[in-house]
Amino acid sequence: MSFEVFEKLEAKVQQAIDTITLLQMEIEELKEKNNQLSQDIQHAAGDRESLVRENAQLKEEQAAWQERLRTLLGKMDEVN
């Protein structure tokens, strides 16, 4: 009878080891995924900064063109 108990205990220990092994593999996969997502976030942040700078530059260019247009329209009014 004690042999059956020992076999059951051995089976449970083996099941626990298998579960731990699977969980360790899952942890490694999640760490890799987390690292990839962190890199994606950093790239997205860099892209965002680039777009913000480009947007600011385009706004400045638009303001310069608007000022040139106002100047030309003012000169046209002076001619009329």
N, CA, C and O atoms as a CHARMM CRD file, in Angstrom:
* protein
*
  320
    1    1 MET  N      0.81400  -1.19200   0.00000 PROA 1      0.00000
    2    1 MET  CA     0.00000   0.00000   0.00000 PROA 1      0.00000
    3    1 MET  C      0.86400   1.26400   0.00000 PROA 1      0.00000
    4    1 MET  O      0.53500   2.23200  -0.68600 PROA 1      0.00000
    5    2 SER  N      1.95300   1.26700   0.75300 PROA 2      0.00000
    6    2 SER  CA     2.83100   2.42700   0.77200 PROA 2      0.00000
    7    2 SER  C      3.48900   2.63700  -0.58900 PROA 2      0.00000
    8    2 SER  O      3.83800   3.76500  -0.93700 PROA 2      0.00000
    9    3 PHE  N      3.66200   1.57000  -1.35700 PROA 3      0.00000
   10    3 PHE  CA     4.21100   1.68000  -2.69900 PROA 3      0.00000
   11    3 PHE  C      3.26000   2.45600  -3.59900 PROA 3      0.00000
   12    3 PHE  O      3.71400   3.25700  -4.41600 PROA 3      0.00000
   13    4 GLU  N      1.94300   2.24100  -3.47200 PROA 4      0.00000
   14    4 GLU  CA     0.94500   2.97700  -4.26600 PROA 4      0.00000
   15    4 GLU  C      0.96500   4.45600  -3.89600 PROA 4      0.00000
   16    4 GLU  O      0.86100   5.31900  -4.76700 PROA 4      0.00000
   17    5 VAL  N      1.09700   4.74000  -2.62700 PROA 5      0.00000
   18    5 VAL  CA     1.16100   6.13400  -2.17800 PROA 5      0.00000
   19    5 VAL  C      2.40700   6.79700  -2.76400 PROA 5      0.00000
   20    5 VAL  O      2.35300   7.93600  -3.22800 PROA 5      0.00000
   21    6 PHE  N      3.52800   6.07500  -2.73800 PROA 6      0.00000
   22    6 PHE  CA     4.76700   6.58700  -3.30700 PROA 6      0.00000
   23    6 PHE  C      4.62000   6.85200  -4.80000 PROA 6      0.00000
   24    6 PHE  O      5.11800   7.86600  -5.29100 PROA 6      0.00000
   25    7 GLU  N      3.95500   5.97400  -5.52800 PROA 7      0.00000
   26    7 GLU  CA     3.72500   6.16400  -6.96500 PROA 7      0.00000
   27    7 GLU  C      2.84000   7.37600  -7.22300 PROA 7      0.00000
   28    7 GLU  O      3.08600   8.14100  -8.15500 PROA 7      0.00000
   29    8 LYS  N      1.79800   7.55300  -6.38900 PROA 8      0.00000
   30    8 LYS  CA     0.92400   8.71800  -6.55200 PROA 8      0.00000
   31    8 LYS  C      1.70000   9.99500  -6.27100 PROA 8      0.00000
   32    8 LYS  O      1.55800  10.98700  -6.98500 PROA 8      0.00000
   33    9 LEU  N      2.51900   9.96500  -5.23100 PROA 9      0.00000
   34    9 LEU  CA     3.31900  11.13300  -4.89600 PROA 9      0.00000
   35    9 LEU  C      4.30800  11.44800  -6.02600 PROA 9      0.00000
   36    9 LEU  O      4.50000  12.60800  -6.38800 PROA 9      0.00000
   37   10 GLU  N      4.92300  10.41000  -6.56900 PROA 10     0.00000
   38   10 GLU  CA     5.85700  10.58400  -7.67000 PROA 10     0.00000
   39   10 GLU  C      5.15300  11.17500  -8.89200 PROA 10     0.00000
   40   10 GLU  O      5.70200  12.04200  -9.57100 PROA 10     0.00000
   41   11 ALA  N      3.94500  10.70600  -9.16500 PROA 11     0.00000
   42   11 ALA  CA     3.17300  11.23600 -10.29900 PROA 11     0.00000
   43   11 ALA  C      2.84100  12.70200 -10.08300 PROA 11     0.00000
   44   11 ALA  O      2.90900  13.50100 -11.01700 PROA 11     0.00000
   45   12 LYS  N      2.48200  13.06100  -8.85000 PROA 12     0.00000
   46   12 LYS  CA     2.15800  14.46500  -8.56500 PROA 12     0.00000
   47   12 LYS  C      3.39700  15.34300  -8.66700 PROA 12     0.00000
   48   12 LYS  O      3.32500  16.46800  -9.16200 PROA 12     0.00000
   49   13 VAL  N      4.52800  14.83500  -8.20200 PROA 13     0.00000
   50   13 VAL  CA     5.77500  15.58900  -8.30600 PROA 13     0.00000
   51   13 VAL  C      6.12100  15.79800  -9.78300 PROA 13     0.00000
   52   13 VAL  O      6.50200  16.90000 -10.17900 PROA 13     0.00000
   53   14 GLN  N      5.99100  14.76200 -10.58700 PROA 14     0.00000
   54   14 GLN  CA     6.27800  14.87600 -12.01100 PROA 14     0.00000
   55   14 GLN  C      5.32400  15.85900 -12.68300 PROA 14     0.00000
   56   14 GLN  O      5.73100  16.63500 -13.54600 PROA 14     0.00000
   57   15 GLN  N      4.06600  15.82200 -12.28700 PROA 15     0.00000
   58   15 GLN  CA     3.08300  16.75400 -12.83400 PROA 15     0.00000
   59   15 GLN  C      3.45200  18.18700 -12.43600 PROA 15     0.00000
   60   15 GLN  O      3.33300  19.10800 -13.24400 PROA 15     0.00000
   61   16 ALA  N      3.89600  18.36900 -11.19900 PROA 16     0.00000
   62   16 ALA  CA     4.31000  19.69700 -10.75200 PROA 16     0.00000
   63   16 ALA  C      5.52600  20.17700 -11.55000 PROA 16     0.00000
   64   16 ALA  O      5.59200  21.34200 -11.94000 PROA 16     0.00000
   65   17 ILE  N      6.47500  19.28900 -11.78900 PROA 17     0.00000
   66   17 ILE  CA     7.67100  19.64500 -12.56900 PROA 17     0.00000
   67   17 ILE  C      7.27500  20.02600 -13.99300 PROA 17     0.00000
   68   17 ILE  O      7.77800  21.01000 -14.53500 PROA 17     0.00000
   69   18 ASP  N      6.38400  19.25800 -14.59400 PROA 18     0.00000
   70   18 ASP  CA     5.91500  19.56800 -15.95000 PROA 18     0.00000
   71   18 ASP  C      5.22500  20.92400 -15.99100 PROA 18     0.00000
   72   18 ASP  O      5.44100  21.71400 -16.91000 PROA 18     0.00000
   73   19 THR  N      4.39500  21.18500 -14.98900 PROA 19     0.00000
   74   19 THR  CA     3.68500  22.47000 -14.92600 PROA 19     0.00000
   75   19 THR  C      4.67100  23.61600 -14.77000 PROA 19     0.00000
   76   19 THR  O      4.53400  24.64700 -15.42800 PROA 19     0.00000
   77   20 ILE  N      5.65900  23.44400 -13.90600 PROA 20     0.00000
   78   20 ILE  CA     6.66900  24.48100 -13.70100 PROA 20     0.00000
   79   20 ILE  C      7.44700  24.73100 -14.98700 PROA 20     0.00000
   80   20 ILE  O      7.71700  25.87900 -15.33800 PROA 20     0.00000
   81   21 THR  N      7.80300  23.67500 -15.68100 PROA 21     0.00000
   82   21 THR  CA     8.53500  23.81000 -16.94800 PROA 21     0.00000
   83   21 THR  C      7.71200  24.57700 -17.97200 PROA 21     0.00000
   84   21 THR  O      8.23000  25.46700 -18.64600 PROA 21     0.00000
   85   22 LEU  N      6.44800  24.24100 -18.09100 PROA 22     0.00000
   86   22 LEU  CA     5.57600  24.95300 -19.03900 PROA 22     0.00000
   87   22 LEU  C      5.44000  26.42400 -18.65100 PROA 22     0.00000
   88   22 LEU  O      5.46300  27.30200 -19.51300 PROA 22     0.00000
   89   23 LEU  N      5.29900  26.68700 -17.36500 PROA 23     0.00000
   90   23 LEU  CA     5.16300  28.07500 -16.91100 PROA 23     0.00000
   91   23 LEU  C      6.44900  28.86500 -17.16400 PROA 23     0.00000
   92   23 LEU  O      6.39400  30.04200 -17.51700 PROA 23     0.00000
   93   24 GLN  N      7.60600  28.21800 -16.98300 PROA 24     0.00000
   94   24 GLN  CA     8.86600  28.89800 -17.27100 PROA 24     0.00000
   95   24 GLN  C      8.97800  29.22500 -18.76100 PROA 24     0.00000
   96   24 GLN  O      9.46000  30.29700 -19.12600 PROA 24     0.00000
   97   25 MET  N      8.53900  28.31500 -19.61200 PROA 25     0.00000
   98   25 MET  CA     8.55200  28.58000 -21.05000 PROA 25     0.00000
   99   25 MET  C      7.61200  29.73900 -21.38400 PROA 25     0.00000
  100   25 MET  O      7.94100  30.60900 -22.19000 PROA 25     0.00000
  101   26 GLU  N      6.46300  29.73500 -20.76400 PROA 26     0.00000
  102   26 GLU  CA     5.50200  30.81500 -21.00500 PROA 26     0.00000
  103   26 GLU  C      6.06500  32.15100 -20.53300 PROA 26     0.00000
  104   26 GLU  O      5.87800  33.17400 -21.19200 PROA 26     0.00000
  105   27 ILE  N      6.75500  32.14400 -19.39300 PROA 27     0.00000
  106   27 ILE  CA     7.37200  33.37300 -18.88700 PROA 27     0.00000
  107   27 ILE  C      8.40100  33.89500 -19.88300 PROA 27     0.00000
  108   27 ILE  O      8.45300  35.09500 -20.15100 PROA 27     0.00000
  109   28 GLU  N      9.21600  33.00400 -20.42900 PROA 28     0.00000
  110   28 GLU  CA    10.21700  33.41500 -21.41000 PROA 28     0.00000
  111   28 GLU  C      9.56000  34.00800 -22.66000 PROA 28     0.00000
  112   28 GLU  O     10.01900  35.02100 -23.18800 PROA 28     0.00000
  113   29 GLU  N      8.50600  33.38500 -23.11800 PROA 29     0.00000
  114   29 GLU  CA     7.78100  33.91500 -24.28500 PROA 29     0.00000
  115   29 GLU  C      7.21400  35.29600 -23.98300 PROA 29     0.00000
  116   29 GLU  O      7.27500  36.19900 -24.81800 PROA 29     0.00000
  117   30 LEU  N      6.66400  35.45100 -22.78800 PROA 30     0.00000
  118   30 LEU  CA     6.08900  36.74400 -22.41600 PROA 30     0.00000
  119   30 LEU  C      7.17300  37.80700 -22.26200 PROA 30     0.00000
  120   30 LEU  O      6.95300  38.97000 -22.60000 PROA 30     0.00000
  121   31 LYS  N      8.32400  37.42400 -21.76300 PROA 31     0.00000
  122   31 LYS  CA     9.43500  38.37900 -21.67000 PROA 31     0.00000
  123   31 LYS  C      9.85900  38.84100 -23.05200 PROA 31     0.00000
  124   31 LYS  O     10.09200  40.03000 -23.27000 PROA 31     0.00000
  125   32 GLU  N      9.96100  37.90200 -23.99100 PROA 32     0.00000
  126   32 GLU  CA    10.33200  38.26300 -25.35900 PROA 32     0.00000
  127   32 GLU  C      9.29000  39.18300 -25.98300 PROA 32     0.00000
  128   32 GLU  O      9.62400  40.16100 -26.65200 PROA 32     0.00000
  129   33 LYS  N      8.02900  38.85200 -25.75300 PROA 33     0.00000
  130   33 LYS  CA     6.95000  39.68900 -26.29100 PROA 33     0.00000
  131   33 LYS  C      6.99400  41.07700 -25.66400 PROA 33     0.00000
  132   33 LYS  O      6.78800  42.08000 -26.34700 PROA 33     0.00000
  133   34 ASN  N      7.26100  41.13000 -24.37000 PROA 34     0.00000
  134   34 ASN  CA     7.35300  42.40500 -23.66800 PROA 34     0.00000
  135   34 ASN  C      8.50200  43.24500 -24.22300 PROA 34     0.00000
  136   34 ASN  O      8.35400  44.45000 -24.42900 PROA 34     0.00000
  137   35 ASN  N      9.64600  42.60200 -24.46500 PROA 35     0.00000
  138   35 ASN  CA    10.78100  43.32500 -25.04900 PROA 35     0.00000
  139   35 ASN  C     10.43700  43.86300 -26.42900 PROA 35     0.00000
  140   35 ASN  O     10.78300  44.99600 -26.76200 PROA 35     0.00000
  141   36 GLN  N      9.75900  43.05500 -27.22800 PROA 36     0.00000
  142   36 GLN  CA     9.37200  43.49500 -28.57500 PROA 36     0.00000
  143   36 GLN  C      8.40700  44.67500 -28.49600 PROA 36     0.00000
  144   36 GLN  O      8.52800  45.64000 -29.25100 PROA 36     0.00000
  145   37 LEU  N      7.45500  44.58800 -27.57900 PROA 37     0.00000
  146   37 LEU  CA     6.50000  45.69000 -27.42900 PROA 37     0.00000
  147   37 LEU  C      7.18900  46.95900 -26.93100 PROA 37     0.00000
  148   37 LEU  O      6.82200  48.06500 -27.32900 PROA 37     0.00000
  149   38 SER  N      8.17800  46.80000 -26.06700 PROA 38     0.00000
  150   38 SER  CA     8.93300  47.96300 -25.59400 PROA 38     0.00000
  151   38 SER  C      9.66900  48.62900 -26.75000 PROA 38     0.00000
  152   38 SER  O      9.69900  49.85600 -26.85600 PROA 38     0.00000
  153   39 GLN  N     10.26000  47.81000 -27.61400 PROA 39     0.00000
  154   39 GLN  CA    10.93800  48.35700 -28.79200 PROA 39     0.00000
  155   39 GLN  C      9.94300  49.04900 -29.71500 PROA 39     0.00000
  156   39 GLN  O     10.23000  50.11400 -30.26200 PROA 39     0.00000
  157   40 ASP  N      8.77300  48.44000 -29.88500 PROA 40     0.00000
  158   40 ASP  CA     7.73900  49.05700 -30.72700 PROA 40     0.00000
  159   40 ASP  C      7.32300  50.41500 -30.16300 PROA 40     0.00000
  160   40 ASP  O      7.10900  51.36800 -30.91100 PROA 40     0.00000
  161   41 ILE  N      7.21300  50.49200 -28.84700 PROA 41     0.00000
  162   41 ILE  CA     6.83300  51.75600 -28.20400 PROA 41     0.00000
  163   41 ILE  C      7.90600  52.80700 -28.43800 PROA 41     0.00000
  164   41 ILE  O      7.59700  53.96100 -28.73600 PROA 41     0.00000
  165   42 GLN  N      9.17600  52.40700 -28.30300 PROA 42     0.00000
  166   42 GLN  CA    10.26600  53.35800 -28.52800 PROA 42     0.00000
  167   42 GLN  C     10.28000  53.85400 -29.97100 PROA 42     0.00000
  168   42 GLN  O     10.48600  55.04200 -30.21700 PROA 42     0.00000
  169   43 HSD  N     10.06200  52.95300 -30.92200 PROA 43     0.00000
  170   43 HSD  CA    10.01000  53.37100 -32.32500 PROA 43     0.00000
  171   43 HSD  C      8.82800  54.31300 -32.56500 PROA 43     0.00000
  172   43 HSD  O      8.95300  55.31700 -33.26700 PROA 43     0.00000
  173   44 ALA  N      7.69000  53.97700 -31.97600 PROA 44     0.00000
  174   44 ALA  CA     6.51100  54.82300 -32.15900 PROA 44     0.00000
  175   44 ALA  C      6.74300  56.21000 -31.55300 PROA 44     0.00000
  176   44 ALA  O      6.32700  57.21900 -32.12200 PROA 44     0.00000
  177   45 ALA  N      7.40500  56.25000 -30.40800 PROA 45     0.00000
  178   45 ALA  CA     7.70000  57.53900 -29.77500 PROA 45     0.00000
  179   45 ALA  C      8.63600  58.35800 -30.66300 PROA 45     0.00000
  180   45 ALA  O      8.45500  59.56600 -30.81500 PROA 45     0.00000
  181   46 GLY  N      9.62700  57.70300 -31.24200 PROA 46     0.00000
  182   46 GLY  CA    10.53600  58.40100 -32.15800 PROA 46     0.00000
  183   46 GLY  C      9.80800  58.90600 -33.38600 PROA 46     0.00000
  184   46 GLY  O     10.03700  60.03000 -33.83200 PROA 46     0.00000
  185   47 ASP  N      8.93200  58.07700 -33.93200 PROA 47     0.00000
  186   47 ASP  CA     8.14000  58.49600 -35.09200 PROA 47     0.00000
  187   47 ASP  C      7.24900  59.67600 -34.73700 PROA 47     0.00000
  188   47 ASP  O      7.09300  60.60800 -35.52600 PROA 47     0.00000
  189   48 ARG  N      6.67200  59.63000 -33.55200 PROA 48     0.00000
  190   48 ARG  CA     5.79600  60.71100 -33.11300 PROA 48     0.00000
  191   48 ARG  C      6.57500  62.01800 -33.00000 PROA 48     0.00000
  192   48 ARG  O      6.11000  63.06400 -33.45300 PROA 48     0.00000
  193   49 GLU  N      7.76400  61.95600 -32.39400 PROA 49     0.00000
  194   49 GLU  CA     8.58700  63.16100 -32.25900 PROA 49     0.00000
  195   49 GLU  C      8.94300  63.72900 -33.62500 PROA 49     0.00000
  196   49 GLU  O      8.93200  64.94300 -33.83000 PROA 49     0.00000
  197   50 SER  N      9.25500  62.84700 -34.54200 PROA 50     0.00000
  198   50 SER  CA     9.58600  63.28500 -35.89100 PROA 50     0.00000
  199   50 SER  C      8.39200  63.97300 -36.53900 PROA 50     0.00000
  200   50 SER  O      8.54000  65.01400 -37.18000 PROA 50     0.00000
  201   51 LEU  N      7.21800  63.39400 -36.37200 PROA 51     0.00000
  202   51 LEU  CA     6.00700  63.98800 -36.95600 PROA 51     0.00000
  203   51 LEU  C      5.66400  65.31600 -36.30000 PROA 51     0.00000
  204   51 LEU  O      5.18700  66.23400 -36.96800 PROA 51     0.00000
  205   52 VAL  N      5.90300  65.42700 -34.99900 PROA 52     0.00000
  206   52 VAL  CA     5.63700  66.69300 -34.31000 PROA 52     0.00000
  207   52 VAL  C      6.55900  67.78700 -34.85800 PROA 52     0.00000
  208   52 VAL  O      6.12500  68.91300 -35.10000 PROA 52     0.00000
  209   53 ARG  N      7.84700  67.43800 -35.05000 PROA 53     0.00000
  210   53 ARG  CA     8.78300  68.42200 -35.61100 PROA 53     0.00000
  211   53 ARG  C      8.38100  68.80900 -37.03600 PROA 53     0.00000
  212   53 ARG  O      8.39600  69.98500 -37.40100 PROA 53     0.00000
  213   54 GLU  N      8.02400  67.80400 -37.82900 PROA 54     0.00000
  214   54 GLU  CA     7.61300  68.08400 -39.20800 PROA 54     0.00000
  215   54 GLU  C      6.36400  68.95900 -39.22900 PROA 54     0.00000
  216   54 GLU  O      6.26200  69.87800 -40.04300 PROA 54     0.00000
  217   55 ASN  N      5.42500  68.68100 -38.34900 PROA 55     0.00000
  218   55 ASN  CA     4.19900  69.46900 -38.27100 PROA 55     0.00000
  219   55 ASN  C      4.51400  70.92300 -37.91100 PROA 55     0.00000
  220   55 ASN  O      3.95500  71.84900 -38.50000 PROA 55     0.00000
  221   56 ALA  N      5.41000  71.11500 -36.94500 PROA 56     0.00000
  222   56 ALA  CA     5.79100  72.47600 -36.55600 PROA 56     0.00000
  223   56 ALA  C      6.44400  73.20800 -37.72900 PROA 56     0.00000
  224   56 ALA  O      6.16500  74.38300 -37.96900 PROA 56     0.00000
  225   57 GLN  N      7.31500  72.50600 -38.45700 PROA 57     0.00000
  226   57 GLN  CA     7.96900  73.11000 -39.60400 PROA 57     0.00000
  227   57 GLN  C      6.94900  73.48900 -40.67400 PROA 57     0.00000
  228   57 GLN  O      7.02600  74.57300 -41.25300 PROA 57     0.00000
  229   58 LEU  N      5.99600  72.59900 -40.93600 PROA 58     0.00000
  230   58 LEU  CA     4.97100  72.89200 -41.94500 PROA 58     0.00000
  231   58 LEU  C      4.09600  74.06600 -41.51700 PROA 58     0.00000
  232   58 LEU  O      3.69300  74.87300 -42.35400 PROA 58     0.00000
  233   59 LYS  N      3.80200  74.16900 -40.24100 PROA 59     0.00000
  234   59 LYS  CA     3.01700  75.31600 -39.75300 PROA 59     0.00000
  235   59 LYS  C      3.77700  76.61900 -39.95300 PROA 59     0.00000
  236   59 LYS  O      3.19500  77.64000 -40.32100 PROA 59     0.00000
  237   60 GLU  N      5.10100  76.57300 -39.70400 PROA 60     0.00000
  238   60 GLU  CA     5.90900  77.77200 -39.92700 PROA 60     0.00000
  239   60 GLU  C      5.91500  78.14900 -41.40500 PROA 60     0.00000
  240   60 GLU  O      5.78900  79.32300 -41.75500 PROA 60     0.00000
  241   61 GLU  N      6.06000  77.15900 -42.25800 PROA 61     0.00000
  242   61 GLU  CA     6.04200  77.42900 -43.70000 PROA 61     0.00000
  243   61 GLU  C      4.69400  77.99200 -44.12900 PROA 61     0.00000
  244   61 GLU  O      4.62700  78.91800 -44.93700 PROA 61     0.00000
  245   62 GLN  N      3.61300  77.42200 -43.57800 PROA 62     0.00000
  246   62 GLN  CA     2.28600  77.92200 -43.92400 PROA 62     0.00000
  247   62 GLN  C      2.13100  79.37800 -43.48400 PROA 62     0.00000
  248   62 GLN  O      1.59100  80.20600 -44.21800 PROA 62     0.00000
  249   63 ALA  N      2.61300  79.67700 -42.27600 PROA 63     0.00000
  250   63 ALA  CA     2.51400  81.06200 -41.78700 PROA 63     0.00000
  251   63 ALA  C      3.32600  82.00500 -42.68500 PROA 63     0.00000
  252   63 ALA  O      2.88700  83.11800 -42.97300 PROA 63     0.00000
  253   64 ALA  N      4.51600  81.55600 -43.12800 PROA 64     0.00000
  254   64 ALA  CA     5.34000  82.39300 -44.00500 PROA 64     0.00000
  255   64 ALA  C      4.62700  82.63200 -45.33600 PROA 64     0.00000
  256   64 ALA  O      4.62500  83.75400 -45.84200 PROA 64     0.00000
  257   65 TRP  N      4.02800  81.59800 -45.90100 PROA 65     0.00000
  258   65 TRP  CA     3.29900  81.75400 -47.16400 PROA 65     0.00000
  259   65 TRP  C      2.09000  82.66200 -46.98700 PROA 65     0.00000
  260   65 TRP  O      1.79000  83.48000 -47.85700 PROA 65     0.00000
  261   66 GLN  N      1.40400  82.51900 -45.87200 PROA 66     0.00000
  262   66 GLN  CA     0.25000  83.39500 -45.63100 PROA 66     0.00000
  263   66 GLN  C      0.69400  84.85700 -45.54100 PROA 66     0.00000
  264   66 GLN  O      0.02500  85.75200 -46.05700 PROA 66     0.00000
  265   67 GLU  N      1.82400  85.08200 -44.88500 PROA 67     0.00000
  266   67 GLU  CA     2.32200  86.45200 -44.76600 PROA 67     0.00000
  267   67 GLU  C      2.72500  87.00300 -46.13300 PROA 67     0.00000
  268   67 GLU  O      2.46300  88.16700 -46.43600 PROA 67     0.00000
  269   68 ARG  N      3.35900  86.17400 -46.95400 PROA 68     0.00000
  270   68 ARG  CA     3.71700  86.61000 -48.30400 PROA 68     0.00000
  271   68 ARG  C      2.46700  86.93100 -49.12100 PROA 68     0.00000
  272   68 ARG  O      2.43100  87.91100 -49.86400 PROA 68     0.00000
  273   69 LEU  N      1.44400  86.09000 -48.97100 PROA 69     0.00000
  274   69 LEU  CA     0.19400  86.31500 -49.70000 PROA 69     0.00000
  275   69 LEU  C     -0.46900  87.61500 -49.24600 PROA 69     0.00000
  276   69 LEU  O     -0.96000  88.38800 -50.06900 PROA 69     0.00000
  277   70 ARG  N     -0.48000  87.85200 -47.93900 PROA 70     0.00000
  278   70 ARG  CA    -1.06200  89.11500 -47.43700 PROA 70     0.00000
  279   70 ARG  C     -0.29900  90.31500 -47.99100 PROA 70     0.00000
  280   70 ARG  O     -0.89700  91.32600 -48.35900 PROA 70     0.00000
  281   71 THR  N      1.00000  90.19600 -48.04600 PROA 71     0.00000
  282   71 THR  CA     1.81800  91.29800 -48.58300 PROA 71     0.00000
  283   71 THR  C      1.48900  91.55000 -50.04800 PROA 71     0.00000
  284   71 THR  O      1.33100  92.69600 -50.46900 PROA 71     0.00000
  285   72 LEU  N      1.38500  90.47300 -50.82000 PROA 72     0.00000
  286   72 LEU  CA     1.03100  90.63100 -52.22800 PROA 72     0.00000
  287   72 LEU  C     -0.36400  91.21000 -52.39800 PROA 72     0.00000
  288   72 LEU  O     -0.57900  92.07300 -53.25000 PROA 72     0.00000
  289   73 LEU  N     -1.30600  90.74500 -51.59900 PROA 73     0.00000
  290   73 LEU  CA    -2.67300  91.29000 -51.68500 PROA 73     0.00000
  291   73 LEU  C     -2.68000  92.77100 -51.28600 PROA 73     0.00000
  292   73 LEU  O     -3.41100  93.57300 -51.86700 PROA 73     0.00000
  293   74 GLY  N     -1.86400  93.11900 -50.29600 PROA 74     0.00000
  294   74 GLY  CA    -1.76800  94.53100 -49.89500 PROA 74     0.00000
  295   74 GLY  C     -1.23000  95.39000 -51.01600 PROA 74     0.00000
  296   74 GLY  O     -1.70900  96.50100 -51.24100 PROA 74     0.00000
  297   75 LYS  N     -0.22900  94.87500 -51.72600 PROA 75     0.00000
  298   75 LYS  CA     0.33600  95.62400 -52.85100 PROA 75     0.00000
  299   75 LYS  C     -0.68000  95.76100 -53.97400 PROA 75     0.00000
  300   75 LYS  O     -0.73800  96.79600 -54.63800 PROA 75     0.00000
  301   76 MET  N     -1.48200  94.72100 -54.19000 PROA 76     0.00000
  302   76 MET  CA    -2.50300  94.77800 -55.21200 PROA 76     0.00000
  303   76 MET  C     -3.56000  95.83700 -54.85500 PROA 76     0.00000
  304   76 MET  O     -4.04600  96.56000 -55.72500 PROA 76     0.00000
  305   77 ASP  N     -3.90100  95.91300 -53.58100 PROA 77     0.00000
  306   77 ASP  CA    -4.86500  96.93000 -53.15300 PROA 77     0.00000
  307   77 ASP  C     -4.30200  98.33200 -53.36100 PROA 77     0.00000
  308   77 ASP  O     -5.04700  99.25200 -53.69800 PROA 77     0.00000
  309   78 GLU  N     -3.00300  98.50400 -53.16400 PROA 78     0.00000
  310   78 GLU  CA    -2.38300  99.82200 -53.33800 PROA 78     0.00000
  311   78 GLU  C     -2.42600 100.23900 -54.81200 PROA 78     0.00000
  312   78 GLU  O     -2.54300 101.42400 -55.12400 PROA 78     0.00000
  313   79 VAL  N     -2.33000  99.25100 -55.71800 PROA 79     0.00000
  314   79 VAL  CA    -2.35200  99.53900 -57.14900 PROA 79     0.00000
  315   79 VAL  C     -3.74800  99.96900 -57.56300 PROA 79     0.00000
  316   79 VAL  O     -3.90400 100.86200 -58.39500 PROA 79     0.00000
  317   80 ASN  N     -4.75700  99.34100 -56.99000 PROA 80     0.00000
  318   80 ASN  CA    -6.13900  99.66300 -57.37100 PROA 80     0.00000
  319   80 ASN  C     -6.49600 100.95600 -56.76200 PROA 80     0.00000
  320   80 ASN  O     -7.61500 101.43500 -56.94200 PROA 80     0.00000
